[in-house]
Every structure is written in C-alpha cells, then in structure tokens.
Amino acid sequence: MVSEKRLLATVPSLQKLEGIARTARLLHRAGPFIRPFGKIGRRIAQVIQEGGLNDVAKKAAEFATLPDRFNDHFLARGWIAYELMNGDALAEAVRFAESGDIESGERALVAAHSPQRIETLLIFTRGIEAFWIRREVFELALEDYKAGRFHAVVPVLLAQIDGIVADLSGHAFFATGRSVTAWDSISAHELGLQKLADILSVSRTSTNSDAITMPFRHGVMHGRDLGYANEMVAAKSWAVLFCLQAWAIAKRDGKTAAPTMETKPRSLWKSLIALAKQGELQRGIETWKPRTNIGGLGAHATEDPGDYPANSPERAVIEFFHWWKAKNYGKLVSFVPPRQRSGKDNQEAGRLRKALQGFHLRAFRVTNVDEHAVGGVVTANLELGSPPREVVVKVRVLSEDDTGAIGLRDSPGFVWRIYDDFLVRLANVVSEQGLHSGR
C-alpha cells in the first residue's frame, strides 16, 4: 500500500488528533486557570479535573492510527473504519487482529452492530434526504434483523445502498463509474468505500450453497451465493450503509473536494468548548436510564399536556395533538425539525394545515412511551373521521436544537421535535379503512 495514501497522512481530521493529543497532555494542569471563565469555563475545568483530557490525549493518539490499522486487517473481510463506528469496538477488533485472532475481532464487530446500536445509528442518517425517504424500508429491515431473518435483511440493504449512491451521484454503489470519495473523511477516503465497493461487487459466476461471510452484491442479488443468510453478512451490510453517511453529508453539502483556500484552524478555546459539550453528551448518554414507571398512559391518559412531566416525550406529543385537535396549526410549527420545514413559519403552518385538517382529529390518548437518551417513540390511539374510528400511530421524537443537532433532553436550547413520517402511515390506514373527514 502506498504510504502517502494512508489515512493518517491524508485525512486532516486524523492529523489534527495528533496535535490534540499533545495539547491535551499539557492542559491537565490548567483547570484552576480556566474555571473562572464563567459557566463554560467550569464545564471545561470539570472535564480536565475529572481526568478527561488525559483520557482524550491517550485516545486521540491511538485513534489517529486506528483507521489505517483497522483497514489493513479488515478491508479484505468486508469491513472499513467509518465515522459512526463504535470507537471501543474498532479498537478491540484491532487488538484482536494484531494478536493473531482476527476471527474474534470480527465477532466483536458483529456484536457492535447490535439491533440497538443500529437503531441509534439510523437516527444520525435522518438529516440526509436519500436516507430519510427510505426510513420505512430501514425500519422493516431492522425488524427482520432483530428476528434473525437475515435472508430478508441482506438483499434489502444492498439494494438501498445502491439506490442511495445513485440518488446522490448518478452511479450505483456496486456499478462501475462510482465515485464515493470525500475530502477529510475516514470512510470516504479513496482507500475506504471505493475499495470496499470493488471487493463487494466482484462477479460471482458459479452457484455456491456454502455459507459466505461477505455481502457480495452480485452473488446475493443474482442468486449465485445461497448461503448469505447469516448474522455476519447482515452486520456487514448494515456497516456498509453507515459507511455512506459521512460521504452523503459531504455530497449533500458540496464538500467532497478539498477547499481551495486554507481554512482557519479552530481556536484552542473553541476546541475546549466543543470537548466539554461532547464530554457532557457522551456522559449523559452513557449514564441515562429510562423511567421505570411512566404514568398517565392507556386508560389513565388525558388530553391535557399539563398532566404530564415537563420535557418528556409524551408531553411533547400530547401538546402536538392538542393543537392539532384545536386546528391551531401555527402552534405546531415549533415541533417540526428545522430541516423539514418548508419555509417561513406561516408557510409551514399552511403545509401542516393541508396535511392534517382532512383527518379531523376528535380525540387522542397516549398508550406507550419507548424512550432513549435523546429521543423516543410515543404510541397513541387517535379517533378520526365521522363516524369516529380508532387508529394507532407511532410518533418519533428527537431532542434537537435549531441547527438540527441532537442533544440530551433538558439541555439548554434543545426541545422535542416531532418527525411527521407517522403521517404517511396514517394516510395509508385512513385510505384502507375508508375514513373521511366528517367536518
């Protein structure tokens, strides 16, 4: 492998990690001097005094080399390092491989792509239209993955991977002519996705009934590899999907090529602020636990938002239904994720009126809340139409700020946003059951 093409030598973000490691080692004594700088100074000092920076220094120095080391061992087996990959799993896999036990490394990677982890990673793809329009397909594939129906998971994901790349570039991922590279990306480096696509799109000309461990697109989709239905192949298929996330964002934002002008490096103070915020988010996610008893559900549910805890996902959904029932569509605008809004507030209110008024919401009650650290799914029964009929909906909520960044509930600037993909399923149910508005 040509050394000048190594990730560490050509990916600016990895190069900066080496500098971060050196800086962090020097800052572990800086806590008392930073603390007086207001609330953010105290947050940064807390990270420093808790030993966070020493840990950051160690991890930064190690991670700067990990993607290259990982790809050296696992690319030929259908894995590449990618931005959303669990860092501990990546490091563990490399340790196994470097000790001569690469099979255990692969098993660790499969375990790191658990259904729960995949469900979380899908959240981070929702801001990309090419992923968003396929959300129901991914949800079905995830249900199959949970149930061990790997025969269904693999071809569905391979087809969607092709489709996403075709939507964004005009060339399918597994076709010749593809270009899935991006500047300053781990997964979309020329030694990453581009090489992985070459490996997985190799022609499979003979029918093979033996179990395989790679998601060969040609063999699976053309019925030549019959032994693909296993967890290893399914996990690798999910991993390829998430490898596309960083490239898709760069493609969406027009940042696949290196900037023509030198960018100004982030100041040390801004880097410390970002470190403190990231540390808070990570600790919050790791320590957060769901409520053991959520009251006011099912038969005890009411339509009054004030009967439910502030900043809870169920209260946000109940408030949304409350204003929907009152036909106050302007109040609903703040619940819509900023990136999904159609324009100014009055334009968005008009869109919501057009989307919702025909359903004629008569009554509602929340029956279940499935929550996690930054979001959840609220299940509710709606009475619609005339005569009224009951319809069950699942409403997804995320804690976001005005930029669309995801954060912990109760964090300043973060509020519950409601994703209106439930309206698509609701419209289908209404159509199937013959409900009408009955104004």
Buried (B, 14 or more C-beta within 10 A) or exposed (E): EEEEEBBBEBBEEBBBBBEBBEBBBEBBEBBEEBBEBEEBBBBBBBBBBEEBBBEBBEBBBBBBBBBBBBBBBBBEBBBBBBBBBBEEBBBBBBBBBEEEEBEBBBBBBBBBBBEEBBBBBBBBBBBBBBBBEBBEBBBEBBEBBBEEBBBBBBBBBBBBBBBBBBBBBEBBBBEEEBBBBBBBBBBBBBBBBBBBBEBBBEEBEEEBEEEBBBBBBBBBBEEBBBEBBBBBBBBBBBBBBBBBBBBBBBBBEEBBEEEEEEEEEEEEEEBBBEBBBEBBBEBBBEEEEEEEEBEBBEEEBEEEBEBBEEBBBBBBBBBBBBBBBEEEBBBBBBBBBEBBBEEEEEEBBBBBBEBBBBBBBBEBBBEBBBBBBBBBBBBBBBBBBEEBBEBEBBBBBBBBBEEBEBBBBEBEEBBBBBBBBBBEBBEEBBEEEEBBEEE
